[in-house]
Amino acid sequence: MSTLTSNPLRVVTDLWRHRYLLGQLIKRDVLLRYRGAMFGVAWIFLSPLLMLAIFAYVFGQIFQSRWPQHDSTLPFWLLLYAGLIVFNLFAETVSRAPGAVRGYPNFVKKIIFPVHILPVVPLGAALVHGFFNYLILLFALTWAGGMHVQALLFPLLMLPAVLLALGLSWFVAAWGVFIKDMTQIVPMFVQILMFMSPVFYPVSAVPAALRPLYQLNPLGSVIETTRAVITGNPIAWGTWGITLAVCLLSAMLGYAFFQHSREEFADAL
Protein backbone atom coordinates (compact mmCIF):
# COMPACT_ATOMS: atom_id res chain seq x y z
CA MET A 1 0.00 0.00 0.00
CA SER A 2 1.41 3.39 -0.89
CA THR A 3 2.22 6.07 1.64
CA LEU A 4 -0.53 8.21 0.17
CA THR A 5 -3.00 5.46 0.86
CA SER A 6 -2.09 4.86 4.47
CA ASN A 7 -1.28 8.33 5.79
CA PRO A 8 -4.27 10.55 6.75
CA LEU A 9 -2.24 13.74 6.40
CA ARG A 10 -1.14 12.79 2.91
CA VAL A 11 -4.76 12.14 1.93
CA VAL A 12 -5.77 15.61 3.12
CA THR A 13 -2.84 17.30 1.39
CA ASP A 14 -3.56 15.39 -1.80
CA LEU A 15 -7.17 16.56 -1.84
CA TRP A 16 -5.99 20.08 -1.10
CA ARG A 17 -3.51 19.89 -3.99
CA HIS A 18 -6.38 19.09 -6.36
CA ARG A 19 -8.77 21.59 -4.76
CA TYR A 20 -9.20 23.69 -7.91
CA LEU A 21 -10.08 20.70 -10.08
CA LEU A 22 -12.34 19.32 -7.35
CA GLY A 23 -14.04 22.70 -6.98
CA GLN A 24 -14.68 22.92 -10.71
CA LEU A 25 -16.17 19.41 -10.79
CA ILE A 26 -18.44 20.21 -7.84
CA LYS A 27 -19.52 23.49 -9.44
CA ARG A 28 -20.25 21.68 -12.70
CA ASP A 29 -22.20 18.98 -10.88
CA VAL A 30 -24.40 21.49 -9.03
CA LEU A 31 -25.04 23.68 -12.08
CA LEU A 32 -25.91 20.72 -14.33
CA ARG A 33 -28.52 19.57 -11.84
CA TYR A 34 -30.45 22.82 -12.18
CA ARG A 35 -29.68 23.63 -15.81
CA GLY A 36 -32.84 24.29 -17.77
CA ALA A 37 -34.98 24.82 -14.66
CA MET A 38 -37.10 27.98 -14.60
CA PHE A 39 -35.60 29.19 -11.30
CA GLY A 40 -32.15 27.69 -11.95
CA VAL A 41 -29.81 27.46 -8.97
CA ALA A 42 -32.37 29.32 -6.84
CA TRP A 43 -33.82 25.86 -6.20
CA ILE A 44 -30.86 25.25 -3.88
CA PHE A 45 -32.58 27.66 -1.51
CA LEU A 46 -36.21 27.21 -2.55
CA SER A 47 -36.30 23.42 -2.26
CA PRO A 48 -35.36 23.16 1.46
CA LEU A 49 -37.48 26.21 2.26
CA LEU A 50 -40.55 24.59 0.72
CA MET A 51 -39.76 21.32 2.49
CA LEU A 52 -39.55 23.11 5.85
CA ALA A 53 -42.86 24.90 5.17
CA ILE A 54 -44.53 21.56 4.41
CA PHE A 55 -43.11 20.03 7.60
CA ALA A 56 -44.39 22.99 9.61
CA TYR A 57 -47.88 22.66 8.13
CA VAL A 58 -48.24 18.85 8.25
CA PHE A 59 -46.62 18.16 11.62
CA GLY A 60 -47.45 21.47 13.26
CA GLN A 61 -51.01 22.10 12.10
CA ILE A 62 -52.51 18.80 10.90
CA PHE A 63 -50.93 16.17 13.14
CA GLN A 64 -49.85 18.61 15.87
CA SER A 65 -47.05 16.17 16.64
CA ARG A 66 -44.86 16.39 19.70
CA TRP A 67 -41.32 15.07 19.99
CA PRO A 68 -41.55 11.83 22.03
CA GLN A 69 -40.03 11.90 25.51
CA HIS A 70 -38.56 15.35 25.02
CA ASP A 71 -39.15 18.55 26.95
CA SER A 72 -37.79 20.91 24.30
CA THR A 73 -39.87 23.97 23.46
CA LEU A 74 -38.90 23.66 19.81
CA PRO A 75 -41.66 22.33 17.54
CA PHE A 76 -41.56 18.76 16.27
CA TRP A 77 -41.05 19.77 12.65
CA LEU A 78 -37.94 21.79 13.48
CA LEU A 79 -36.30 18.91 15.35
CA LEU A 80 -37.19 16.65 12.44
CA TYR A 81 -35.69 19.09 9.94
CA ALA A 82 -32.44 19.30 11.90
CA GLY A 83 -32.07 15.50 11.77
CA LEU A 84 -32.82 15.46 8.06
CA ILE A 85 -30.05 17.98 7.35
CA VAL A 86 -27.52 15.47 8.67
CA PHE A 87 -29.10 12.44 7.06
CA ASN A 88 -29.72 14.07 3.68
CA LEU A 89 -26.06 15.02 3.38
CA PHE A 90 -25.11 11.40 4.00
CA ALA A 91 -27.87 10.03 1.76
CA GLU A 92 -27.13 12.29 -1.21
CA THR A 93 -23.43 11.45 -1.09
CA VAL A 94 -23.71 7.68 -0.73
CA SER A 95 -26.71 7.26 -3.08
CA ARG A 96 -24.83 8.93 -5.94
CA ALA A 97 -21.52 7.22 -5.21
CA PRO A 98 -22.09 4.07 -7.35
CA GLY A 99 -21.96 6.17 -10.52
CA ALA A 100 -19.26 8.58 -9.35
CA VAL A 101 -16.50 6.75 -11.25
CA ARG A 102 -18.58 4.78 -13.76
CA GLY A 103 -20.08 8.01 -15.06
CA TYR A 104 -16.66 9.35 -16.12
CA PRO A 105 -14.96 6.58 -18.14
CA ASN A 106 -12.93 9.09 -20.15
CA PHE A 107 -11.42 10.51 -16.97
CA VAL A 108 -10.62 7.06 -15.59
CA LYS A 109 -8.65 6.10 -18.69
CA LYS A 110 -6.44 9.18 -18.44
CA ILE A 111 -3.29 8.18 -16.61
CA ILE A 112 -2.64 11.61 -15.07
CA PHE A 113 -6.19 12.24 -13.86
CA PRO A 114 -6.68 11.94 -10.05
CA VAL A 115 -9.55 9.46 -10.15
CA HIS A 116 -9.84 9.35 -6.38
CA ILE A 117 -11.41 12.82 -6.29
CA LEU A 118 -14.45 11.69 -8.32
CA PRO A 119 -16.26 10.13 -5.30
CA VAL A 120 -15.66 13.40 -3.43
CA VAL A 121 -17.74 15.35 -5.97
CA PRO A 122 -21.14 14.05 -4.70
CA LEU A 123 -20.05 14.97 -1.17
CA GLY A 124 -19.12 18.47 -2.29
CA ALA A 125 -22.51 18.94 -3.93
CA ALA A 126 -24.23 17.60 -0.80
CA LEU A 127 -22.27 20.07 1.33
CA VAL A 128 -23.51 22.94 -0.87
CA HIS A 129 -27.11 21.84 -0.34
CA GLY A 130 -26.44 21.22 3.35
CA PHE A 131 -25.11 24.75 3.77
CA PHE A 132 -28.34 26.28 2.51
CA ASN A 133 -30.34 23.88 4.67
CA TYR A 134 -28.34 25.07 7.66
CA LEU A 135 -29.01 28.73 6.87
CA ILE A 136 -32.73 27.99 6.73
CA LEU A 137 -32.46 26.12 10.04
CA LEU A 138 -30.89 29.18 11.68
CA PHE A 139 -33.65 31.37 10.29
CA ALA A 140 -36.32 28.95 11.54
CA LEU A 141 -34.72 28.77 15.00
CA THR A 142 -34.74 32.55 15.21
CA TRP A 143 -38.35 32.71 14.06
CA ALA A 144 -39.39 30.04 16.59
CA GLY A 145 -37.59 31.87 19.40
CA GLY A 146 -35.24 28.96 20.07
CA MET A 147 -31.97 30.34 18.72
CA HIS A 148 -28.93 29.51 20.85
CA VAL A 149 -25.39 30.69 20.26
CA GLN A 150 -24.17 27.11 20.34
CA ALA A 151 -26.30 26.38 17.25
CA LEU A 152 -23.34 27.86 15.36
CA LEU A 153 -21.48 24.64 16.27
CA PHE A 154 -23.90 22.64 14.11
CA PRO A 155 -21.53 22.43 11.07
CA LEU A 156 -18.61 21.33 13.26
CA LEU A 157 -20.68 18.60 14.90
CA MET A 158 -21.59 17.28 11.44
CA LEU A 159 -17.94 16.48 10.70
CA PRO A 160 -18.21 12.76 11.62
CA ALA A 161 -21.16 12.38 9.21
CA VAL A 162 -19.10 14.04 6.47
CA LEU A 163 -16.20 11.63 7.05
CA LEU A 164 -18.52 8.63 7.18
CA ALA A 165 -20.18 9.66 3.92
CA LEU A 166 -16.78 10.20 2.31
CA GLY A 167 -15.47 6.80 3.39
CA LEU A 168 -18.56 4.94 2.19
CA SER A 169 -18.51 6.97 -1.02
CA TRP A 170 -15.01 5.71 -1.81
CA PHE A 171 -16.08 2.15 -1.00
CA VAL A 172 -19.29 2.27 -3.01
CA ALA A 173 -17.75 4.11 -5.96
CA ALA A 174 -15.14 1.36 -6.31
CA TRP A 175 -17.73 -1.39 -6.04
CA GLY A 176 -19.96 0.44 -8.51
CA VAL A 177 -17.32 0.07 -11.21
CA PHE A 178 -17.49 -3.72 -11.02
CA ILE A 179 -21.06 -4.30 -9.80
CA LYS A 180 -23.72 -2.42 -11.73
CA ASP A 181 -26.40 -3.52 -9.25
CA MET A 182 -24.91 -1.11 -6.72
CA THR A 183 -26.99 1.68 -8.27
CA GLN A 184 -30.09 -0.24 -7.09
CA ILE A 185 -28.75 -1.69 -3.85
CA VAL A 186 -27.30 1.44 -2.28
CA PRO A 187 -30.42 3.68 -2.46
CA MET A 188 -32.44 0.86 -0.90
CA PHE A 189 -29.87 0.51 1.88
CA VAL A 190 -29.94 4.28 2.48
CA GLN A 191 -33.74 4.27 2.72
CA ILE A 192 -33.65 1.46 5.30
CA LEU A 193 -30.97 3.29 7.24
CA MET A 194 -33.15 6.41 7.41
CA PHE A 195 -35.77 4.53 9.42
CA MET A 196 -33.13 2.75 11.50
CA SER A 197 -31.58 6.08 12.48
CA PRO A 198 -33.14 8.57 14.93
CA VAL A 199 -34.34 10.93 12.21
CA PHE A 200 -38.06 10.86 13.01
CA TYR A 201 -37.65 10.03 16.69
CA PRO A 202 -35.04 10.31 19.47
CA VAL A 203 -32.99 7.33 20.64
CA SER A 204 -34.70 7.66 24.02
CA ALA A 205 -37.96 6.54 22.38
CA VAL A 206 -36.40 3.25 21.23
CA PRO A 207 -37.12 0.18 23.44
CA ALA A 208 -34.34 -0.35 25.96
CA ALA A 209 -33.49 -3.79 24.54
CA LEU A 210 -32.75 -2.30 21.09
CA ARG A 211 -31.06 0.89 22.23
CA PRO A 212 -27.50 -0.57 22.28
CA LEU A 213 -27.87 -1.44 18.58
CA TYR A 214 -28.88 2.14 17.79
CA GLN A 215 -25.88 3.44 19.68
CA LEU A 216 -23.61 1.52 17.28
CA ASN A 217 -24.87 3.68 14.42
CA PRO A 218 -22.42 6.62 14.13
CA LEU A 219 -24.89 8.54 11.99
CA GLY A 220 -27.47 8.32 14.76
CA SER A 221 -24.94 9.69 17.24
CA VAL A 222 -24.29 12.70 15.00
CA ILE A 223 -28.01 13.35 14.59
CA GLU A 224 -28.56 13.24 18.35
CA THR A 225 -25.60 15.56 18.96
CA THR A 226 -26.72 18.15 16.42
CA ARG A 227 -30.21 18.10 17.93
CA ALA A 228 -28.70 18.73 21.35
CA VAL A 229 -26.86 21.78 20.05
CA ILE A 230 -29.99 23.45 18.63
CA THR A 231 -32.05 22.75 21.76
CA GLY A 232 -29.41 24.21 24.06
CA ASN A 233 -28.75 20.89 25.82
CA PRO A 234 -25.24 19.82 26.90
CA ILE A 235 -23.11 18.27 24.18
CA ALA A 236 -21.64 14.83 24.88
CA TRP A 237 -18.18 15.68 23.59
CA GLY A 238 -16.76 12.32 24.64
CA THR A 239 -19.29 10.40 22.57
CA TRP A 240 -18.82 12.82 19.70
CA GLY A 241 -15.04 12.34 19.84
CA ILE A 242 -15.37 8.56 19.68
CA THR A 243 -17.77 8.88 16.75
CA LEU A 244 -15.34 11.21 14.99
CA ALA A 245 -12.51 8.69 15.40
CA VAL A 246 -14.65 5.83 14.06
CA CYS A 247 -15.78 7.87 11.06
CA LEU A 248 -12.23 9.03 10.35
CA LEU A 249 -11.13 5.40 10.34
CA SER A 250 -13.94 4.53 7.91
CA ALA A 251 -12.82 7.36 5.61
CA MET A 252 -9.24 6.08 5.62
CA LEU A 253 -10.31 2.49 4.97
CA GLY A 254 -12.56 3.63 2.14
CA TYR A 255 -9.76 5.62 0.58
CA ALA A 256 -7.32 2.70 0.92
CA PHE A 257 -9.82 0.32 -0.70
CA PHE A 258 -10.42 2.74 -3.55
CA GLN A 259 -6.71 3.20 -4.20
CA HIS A 260 -6.19 -0.55 -4.09
CA SER A 261 -8.96 -1.13 -6.66
CA ARG A 262 -8.34 1.75 -9.06
CA GLU A 263 -5.80 -0.09 -11.22
CA GLU A 264 -8.59 -2.34 -12.50
CA PHE A 265 -11.09 0.45 -13.22
CA ALA A 266 -10.00 1.05 -16.81
CA ASP A 267 -10.37 -2.65 -17.70
CA ALA A 268 -13.80 -2.86 -16.07
CA LEU A 269 -15.05 0.20 -17.93
C-alpha atoms as one frame of an Amber mdcrd trajectory, in Angstrom:
protein
   0.000   0.000   0.000   1.411   3.392  -0.888   2.216   6.068   1.645  -0.526
   8.206   0.166  -3.002   5.459   0.858  -2.085   4.859   4.472  -1.282   8.330
   5.791  -4.270  10.549   6.746  -2.243  13.740   6.397  -1.140  12.787   2.906
  -4.760  12.143   1.934  -5.772  15.613   3.119  -2.842  17.303   1.395  -3.555
  15.391  -1.800  -7.171  16.556  -1.844  -5.988  20.082  -1.101  -3.514  19.888
  -3.989  -6.383  19.086  -6.360  -8.765  21.585  -4.760  -9.202  23.686  -7.909
 -10.083  20.704 -10.078 -12.339  19.319  -7.349 -14.042  22.696  -6.977 -14.683
  22.924 -10.710 -16.170  19.413 -10.790 -18.442  20.212  -7.835 -19.521  23.487
  -9.445 -20.255  21.685 -12.699 -22.201  18.982 -10.881 -24.397  21.487  -9.032
 -25.044  23.678 -12.081 -25.906  20.723 -14.326 -28.518  19.572 -11.842 -30.450
  22.822 -12.183 -29.676  23.633 -15.806 -32.843  24.291 -17.770 -34.978  24.825
 -14.658 -37.102  27.978 -14.602 -35.595  29.187 -11.300 -32.155  27.690 -11.948
 -29.814  27.457  -8.968 -32.368  29.319  -6.843 -33.819  25.859  -6.203 -30.864
  25.251  -3.885 -32.582  27.662  -1.508 -36.210  27.211  -2.548 -36.302  23.416
  -2.256 -35.355  23.162   1.459 -37.476  26.214   2.257 -40.545  24.591   0.717
 -39.764  21.319   2.491 -39.551  23.109   5.846 -42.857  24.900   5.165 -44.535
  21.560   4.406 -43.114  20.032   7.601 -44.392  22.991   9.615 -47.884  22.656
   8.131 -48.236  18.855   8.253 -46.619  18.158  11.624 -47.447  21.465  13.258
 -51.013  22.101  12.101 -52.508  18.801  10.903 -50.926  16.170  13.140 -49.849
  18.613  15.865 -47.051  16.173  16.638 -44.857  16.391  19.698 -41.322  15.074
  19.994 -41.546  11.833  22.032 -40.034  11.898  25.510 -38.559  15.352  25.023
 -39.150  18.552  26.949 -37.795  20.911  24.295 -39.872  23.966  23.463 -38.901
  23.656  19.810 -41.659  22.327  17.538 -41.560  18.758  16.268 -41.052  19.770
  12.650 -37.940  21.789  13.475 -36.298  18.914  15.346 -37.189  16.654  12.442
 -35.695  19.088   9.943 -32.442  19.295  11.903 -32.066  15.504  11.770 -32.822
  15.465   8.064 -30.054  17.976   7.353 -27.524  15.473   8.669 -29.103  12.440
   7.061 -29.722  14.074   3.675 -26.064  15.023   3.379 -25.111  11.405   4.001
 -27.872  10.030   1.757 -27.131  12.294  -1.210 -23.434  11.452  -1.092 -23.715
   7.680  -0.734 -26.707   7.259  -3.080 -24.830   8.932  -5.942 -21.516   7.217
  -5.211 -22.085   4.067  -7.349 -21.958   6.169 -10.523 -19.259   8.577  -9.353
 -16.504   6.748 -11.254 -18.577   4.780 -13.758 -20.080   8.011 -15.060 -16.662
   9.351 -16.124 -14.965   6.579 -18.143 -12.928   9.086 -20.149 -11.417  10.513
 -16.966 -10.618   7.063 -15.592  -8.647   6.097 -18.686  -6.435   9.181 -18.436
  -3.288   8.181 -16.612  -2.639  11.614 -15.073  -6.195  12.244 -13.856  -6.678
  11.942 -10.046  -9.547   9.458 -10.152  -9.835   9.350  -6.375 -11.415  12.823
  -6.290 -14.451  11.691  -8.318 -16.258  10.133  -5.303 -15.657  13.402  -3.426
 -17.738  15.347  -5.968 -21.137  14.051  -4.696 -20.053  14.965  -1.170 -19.124
  18.466  -2.288 -22.511  18.936  -3.933 -24.234  17.598  -0.803 -22.272  20.075
   1.326 -23.505  22.940  -0.872 -27.107  21.841  -0.343 -26.441  21.216   3.347
 -25.112  24.746   3.774 -28.342  26.283   2.508 -30.344  23.883   4.669 -28.337
  25.074   7.656 -29.011  28.733   6.873 -32.732  27.993   6.727 -32.464  26.124
  10.038 -30.889  29.184  11.681 -33.651  31.371  10.290 -36.324  28.953  11.539
 -34.724  28.766  15.000 -34.736  32.548  15.213 -38.346  32.710  14.055 -39.389
  30.038  16.591 -37.591  31.868  19.403 -35.239  28.958  20.069 -31.970  30.337
  18.718 -28.930  29.507  20.851 -25.386  30.694  20.257 -24.167  27.105  20.341
 -26.298  26.382  17.251 -23.339  27.862  15.360 -21.478  24.640  16.269 -23.897
  22.636  14.111 -21.525  22.434  11.069 -18.609  21.326  13.261 -20.680  18.603
  14.896 -21.593  17.275  11.438 -17.941  16.476  10.696 -18.214  12.756  11.618
 -21.162  12.382   9.207 -19.096  14.036   6.466 -16.196  11.632   7.052 -18.518
   8.633   7.183 -20.183   9.662   3.917 -16.780  10.199   2.312 -15.465   6.796
   3.385 -18.565   4.943   2.189 -18.509   6.968  -1.024 -15.013   5.708  -1.807
 -16.078   2.150  -1.003 -19.294   2.274  -3.014 -17.746   4.115  -5.959 -15.137
   1.364  -6.313 -17.734  -1.393  -6.043 -19.955   0.442  -8.510 -17.321   0.074
 -11.213 -17.487  -3.718 -11.022 -21.057  -4.297  -9.800 -23.723  -2.423 -11.734
 -26.400  -3.518  -9.249 -24.909  -1.111  -6.722 -26.990   1.677  -8.267 -30.086
  -0.243  -7.091 -28.748  -1.694  -3.850 -27.302   1.439  -2.277 -30.416   3.683
  -2.456 -32.441   0.858  -0.898 -29.866   0.514   1.875 -29.942   4.282   2.478
 -33.736   4.274   2.722 -33.654   1.462   5.299 -30.965   3.294   7.236 -33.150
   6.411   7.409 -35.768   4.534   9.419 -33.128   2.750  11.501 -31.581   6.080
  12.477 -33.141   8.571  14.928 -34.343  10.931  12.207 -38.063  10.856  13.005
 -37.648  10.025  16.689 -35.038  10.306  19.467 -32.986   7.330  20.638 -34.699
   7.663  24.024 -37.962   6.539  22.385 -36.403   3.249  21.235 -37.121   0.175
  23.435 -34.336  -0.346  25.960 -33.492  -3.788  24.536 -32.754  -2.302  21.094
 -31.061   0.889  22.232 -27.502  -0.570  22.284 -27.871  -1.437  18.579 -28.876
   2.136  17.786 -25.884   3.438  19.676 -23.607   1.519  17.283 -24.867   3.685
  14.420 -22.417   6.624  14.126 -24.893   8.540  11.992 -27.469   8.321  14.759
 -24.937   9.689  17.239 -24.290  12.699  15.002 -28.010  13.353  14.590 -28.561
  13.244  18.352 -25.596  15.563  18.959 -26.722  18.146  16.418 -30.215  18.100
  17.926 -28.704  18.733  21.347 -26.864  21.781  20.046 -29.988  23.454  18.633
 -32.046  22.755  21.760 -29.410  24.208  24.059 -28.749  20.891  25.816 -25.243
  19.818  26.904 -23.113  18.266  24.185 -21.638  14.826  24.881 -18.183  15.683
  23.595 -16.763  12.318  24.645 -19.289  10.401  22.568 -18.816  12.824  19.701
 -15.037  12.341  19.836 -15.369   8.559  19.678 -17.774   8.877  16.747 -15.344
  11.205  14.994 -12.511   8.693  15.404 -14.649   5.827  14.056 -15.778   7.873
  11.058 -12.225   9.032  10.354 -11.131   5.395  10.337 -13.940   4.527   7.912
 -12.822   7.356   5.613  -9.235   6.084   5.619 -10.314   2.495   4.966 -12.564
   3.635   2.141  -9.757   5.622   0.583  -7.321   2.703   0.919  -9.821   0.322
  -0.697 -10.422   2.740  -3.555  -6.706   3.199  -4.203  -6.187  -0.548  -4.093
  -8.963  -1.131  -6.661  -8.340   1.754  -9.061  -5.797  -0.093 -11.224  -8.593
  -2.340 -12.497 -11.089   0.448 -13.224  -9.995   1.048 -16.807 -10.372  -2.654
 -17.701 -13.800  -2.862 -16.065 -15.049   0.197 -17.930
